[in-house]
Amino acid sequence: MTQTAANPVRGLTTRYVIVVTIAMVVGAGIFKSPALVAANAGSEGMVYLLWLVGGAISLMGALCYSELAAAFAHPGGDYHFLERAWGRRFAFLFAWARFAVINTGAIALLGFVIGDYMNRVISLGPHGPAIYAFASVALLTAIKLRPAGEASDSGLVVGLLIGLLFLVGAGVKLAMQGAPPLAPGEAASPSLGGIGYGLVFVLLAYGGWTESATLSAEVKDGERGMVRALIASIAIITALYLLVAWAMLRGLGLEGLSQSSAPAADLMARAFGPSAGVVLALTVVAAAATSVNTTIIAGARTTYAGTARLPSLKWIGRWNETTRSPRNAILAQGAVSLALVGFGAAYKGFETLVDYTAPVYWIFLIASGAALLRLRATAPDAPRPFRVPLYPALPLLFILSSGAMLVSAILYVQGGAFFGLGILAAGGIALWVAGPESP
């Protein structure tokens, strides 16, 4: 049965969109990424600049997605407007990328965030992070196979924000005590490769606006309301991230931060004692688990949408009425995620999985930015309650910056990037083997 797009009701307030955007973007990545940004930036000043640039790129992308989501509102989200712009085969390739690389890679790397912090609470030795990652992904996948229920994550979101503010408070406390940074390090001349690679980790922490921008078709006062919400939320997130970066640099120093596997816990332990580090570590674990949960939900539904129309893959694209979810897609996604945990365990865990996902992620962000230009030309009469400002300069700038990130992800990362691109290419072959799509 073919799904048609419903007409969204404009009932959401700007304040609500700000809260939802912050909830989607601010997750476990900010508790892990600062260490890897510091390791590649070369200087404290470059650390701050990278977080600012990440906020600017995220805002440009969110504005582009807002126009597309408002003009072509559909349950399939970006799958739908990529199909409108580039055809069904390209949309299937996007679904494949989410299944085999983007979402499954995100699930696996969040598993390693859980592993790194849990190993600080109860150490299982050098292989502890991988063991915890495997167990957490398996458990959370199994939970999503049960009948769906409704629960509010607002309490956890508030807890996350409080955790970030406690980190800032830790930096303030150490500064007021006059305590020197743990390992200051010396400023070095940043390399082009280090800057590009550091920005990959920065934008990992900003990830999530691709989902939040789809609310643009439901916001009161569509044009002005969405612009205000996006600018406010990205500004708040950028300010929070800059404050967290300052706190970690102030407490641990550039060298200490770059060498930490759990920087938030280390900072809290230094400022307030070991028990505070344990409490924050458990908060990070809860945040990462919530992120894995939402990623499983979103990824499985894209897989369901992409395979439901392919005769040879319809067994994946079946909806289970008992669990009220695409159960087979969840199972298939979980199997790939566990395989990627094994892949990460064989190399550098979290870092390798960022390498694996980043190039493919940026390919489809480039395609989304270009879809805005194409659909302006091919569907000029489509209602557009929100239009991206500074057209076409802003979408072109977003495409160029995304292209630069793709180059960085390919040139300056490890072999995991090429493995991810190889898996994407395999999806193109699988599309032809699967045969023609059902109407």
Buried (B, 14 or more C-beta within 10 A) or exposed (E): EEEEEEEBEBEBEBEBBBBBBBBBBBBBBBBBBBBBBBBBBBBBEBBBBBBEBBBBBBBBBBBBBBBBBBBBBBEBBBBBBBBBBBEBEBBBBBBBBBBBBBBBBBBBBBBBBBBBBBBBBEEEEEEBBBBBBBBBBBEBBEEBBEEEEEEEBEEBBEBBBEBBBBBBBBBBBBBEEEEEBBBBBEEEEBBEEBBBBBBBBBBBBBBBBBBBBBBBBBBBEBBEBBBBBBBBBBEBBBEBBBBBBBBBBBBBBBBBBBBBBBBBBBBBBBBBEEEBBBBBBBBBBBBBBBBBBBBBBBBBBBBBBBBBBBEEBBEBBBBBEEBEBBBBBBBBBBEBBBEBBEBBBEBBBBBBBBBBBBBBBBBBBBBBBBBBBBBBEEBEEEEBBBBBEEBEEBBBBBBEBBBBBBEBBBEBBBEBBBBBBEBBEEBEEBBEEBEEBEE
